[in-house]
């Protein structure tokens, strides 16, 4: 038995407002939950992207909390890859260019597929890639 898919992924950001503006305005994701100073949760296809303030998630929950989620968090840049077709990668390159977002790197993988890399306002590494890079069609 193994998990069928990843339901949610988390990135840690020091400025939730800047991150929300980037992910909603530039990438077009929609907010599904938000707690000021703690997190912004965004819909991405069938999954969810969790953006957390790392300073707010290292504290354990109160004993009477409705959400007994253990402390977690990371400091420094993380990485997330968005699935994209060849045509979508080209469209993202143009959209990012128009938004003034630099493409940090573009790479054609020897086994097939292509990736572009950029940074979010917190410095997290974001990638748009063909699923072929992992042998998926």
NORFEN-V393545 format. One record per residue. N is the residue number from 1. RES is the residue in one letter. OMEGA is omega in degrees with one decimal (* if undefined). Layout:
BEGIN
N_RES_OMEGA ; N_RES_OMEGA
END
This chain:
BEGIN
1_X_177.2 ; 2_X_178.2 ; 3_X_-178.0 ; 4_X_-177.0 ; 5_X_173.7 ; 6_X_-177.6 ; 7_X_-179.2 ; 8_X_175.6 ; 9_X_-177.6 ; 10_X_169.1 ; 11_X_-178.4 ; 12_X_-174.0 ; 13_X_-179.1 ; 14_X_179.4 ; 15_X_-177.2 ; 16_X_-179.5 ; 17_X_178.5 ; 18_X_179.1 ; 19_X_178.9 ; 20_X_179.2 ; 21_X_180.0 ; 22_X_-174.7 ; 23_X_176.7 ; 24_X_-175.3 ; 25_X_-176.9 ; 26_X_-175.9 ; 27_X_174.3 ; 28_X_177.9 ; 29_X_-179.4 ; 30_X_179.7 ; 31_X_174.7 ; 32_X_174.7 ; 33_X_-178.7 ; 34_X_170.7 ; 35_X_-177.5 ; 36_X_176.3 ; 37_X_-177.6 ; 38_X_-176.6 ; 39_X_168.8 ; 40_X_178.1 ; 41_X_-173.6 ; 42_X_175.8 ; 43_X_175.6 ; 44_X_-175.6 ; 45_X_178.6 ; 46_X_-177.8 ; 47_X_-179.2 ; 48_X_173.4 ; 49_X_179.6 ; 50_X_175.2 ; 51_X_-177.0 ; 52_X_165.2 ; 53_X_-173.9 ; 54_X_179.3 ; 55_X_-178.0 ; 56_X_-176.8 ; 57_X_179.6 ; 58_X_179.1 ; 59_X_176.1 ; 60_X_179.6 ; 61_X_175.1 ; 62_X_-178.4 ; 63_X_-179.2 ; 64_X_-177.0 ; 65_X_173.2 ; 66_X_-176.2 ; 67_X_-177.0 ; 68_X_-177.4 ; 69_X_-178.4 ; 70_X_176.4 ; 71_X_177.6 ; 72_X_176.4 ; 73_X_179.6 ; 74_X_174.6 ; 75_X_-179.7 ; 76_X_-175.1 ; 77_X_172.6 ; 78_X_-178.8 ; 79_X_176.3 ; 80_X_179.3 ; 81_X_176.2 ; 82_X_177.9 ; 83_X_179.8 ; 84_X_174.2 ; 85_X_176.4 ; 86_X_-179.3 ; 87_X_179.1 ; 88_X_177.2 ; 89_X_177.6 ; 90_X_178.9 ; 91_X_177.3 ; 92_X_178.0 ; 93_X_-179.4 ; 94_X_179.7 ; 95_X_179.2 ; 96_X_178.1 ; 97_X_179.7 ; 98_X_179.7 ; 99_X_-179.8 ; 100_X_179.6 ; 101_X_-178.2 ; 102_X_169.1 ; 103_X_-176.8 ; 104_X_-178.8 ; 105_X_172.3 ; 106_X_-172.8 ; 107_X_171.8 ; 108_X_-175.5 ; 109_X_-178.3 ; 110_X_-178.6 ; 111_X_-179.1 ; 112_X_-179.6 ; 113_X_-174.5 ; 114_X_178.2 ; 115_X_165.1 ; 116_X_-177.3 ; 117_X_177.4 ; 118_X_179.1 ; 119_X_171.2 ; 120_X_-177.6 ; 121_X_178.8 ; 122_X_-179.2 ; 123_X_176.3 ; 124_X_178.2 ; 125_X_177.6 ; 126_X_-177.8 ; 127_X_166.4 ; 128_X_-174.8 ; 129_X_171.8 ; 130_X_176.7 ; 131_X_179.1 ; 132_X_-179.3 ; 133_X_178.1 ; 134_X_177.6 ; 135_X_-179.6 ; 136_X_177.7 ; 137_X_*
END
